[in-house]
Amino acid sequence: MKNDIYNNLKNRYEERSLKPSENLWEELEQKLETSLEKPKQSKKYYWFAAASLVLLLGIYSVFKMESPEVVEYSIMVKNKQETSEIIKTIENKDIIEEIIPKNITKTISENEEEKKLVAKKQEVEPKIIVEKIEEKPIIPSEKSPIDTKIVKELYVDNKLSNKEIETFVITEDLLFYIEAEKLKGKKSPQKQGFAIDLKKYEPQSIEILGISIYENKKKN
Amino acid sequence: MRLYIRKMNQILEHIFKQAKNKERQGQKAIFEMFSPKMLAIAQSYIGNLQDSEDVLMVAFYKVFTAIDSCKSAETFPYWLRKIVVNESISFIRKNKNIFYVDEDIPSDYQEETDEIIPVDVEQVLSEMPLGYKLIFNLAIFEDKKHSEIAEILNISEGTSKSQLSKAKKWLKNFILKQQKDEK
């Protein structure tokens, strides 16, 4: 009995209906049509974006293939000032190729004949591999010429893996890179390669354990 | 009668499939079939016919754009009604200030025995305060539990119960007043 009033009310409520205005369906239809057009536009936009991205990637890959590869190389330099000095000398001087036999530590020498002989014996392609420099500067100034304390460890290793070779400089590549940089007229000390003109820094004499092994006859 | 219901179900199934395929003919048929009833439901919450039509249009737009989420033609009328009710309530919450004070059921609350009295539902819906009407409609006409009403209106269950109790008291007083006026 207690819920009869509500059931009665509910039945009457369910029987209710109101006629909507005549243009209500037309308005709804217009709204539905505009909503259907929007996704089509967005699809077209995504297709256009995808196509332009592919085009850009294609152009990039073509330019990358055409541009010459610059061989990366590394050199340990502790004094930045000296690095900049070295770079200056590179622009004006010729480059020296150094050919050092395998697993041999040598002091810097100007005897090119000896180097050529060693190179022939080892039958090694001329490659400057790694320079391990001690705490002393790589290239001393003219006032303090190179002495025996400045030692370079230069390695030549034919059995290097491909990955290791990537970090080294082939002389031809180095020359090409420098020439290319000159043409560009740009100077980027961080990435710019350099070669050392040892003639400018010729040591007067080299002694090991008190024994003079080299004397600069030209200067004397 | 059974034949009529069966035929109606077949028609509904057919137009429901058409509407699912985004066919305008099916959508229009659904709109014509359900819009008078749904407009009456929306109006029972909102009151104003113009606003109710706006809400109805929004509700049908949602229905036609999200019809894929409705599984079958059988459940479609209930799904449609739920959307219309939800849209009506969200319209009220946006455009009309309703503030429910959290309160528990009064200790003297009792379901009173009611006699069968003929009630003019239109008058009740137009006269009942909006705060009461929302909860009364949801509880009596939509058969919602207090926990569901509390979730829909973002109130506590206690508030829902107390408001329904007050709505019922208001209805009783309204009917008594009508009877006195008739005499």
Interface residues (C-beta under 8 A of the other chain):
Chain A: M1 K2 N3 D4 I5 Y6 N8 L9 K10 R12 Y13 E14 R16 S17 L18 K19 P20 S21 L24 W25 E27 L28 E29 K31 L32 S35 L36
Chain B: K22 R24 Q27 K28 F31 E32 S35 P36 K37 L39 A40 I41 Q43 S44 L49 S52 E53 L56 M57 F60 Y61 F64 T65 E111 E112 T113 D114 E115 I116 I117 P118 V119 V121 E122 V124 I140 F141 L171 I175
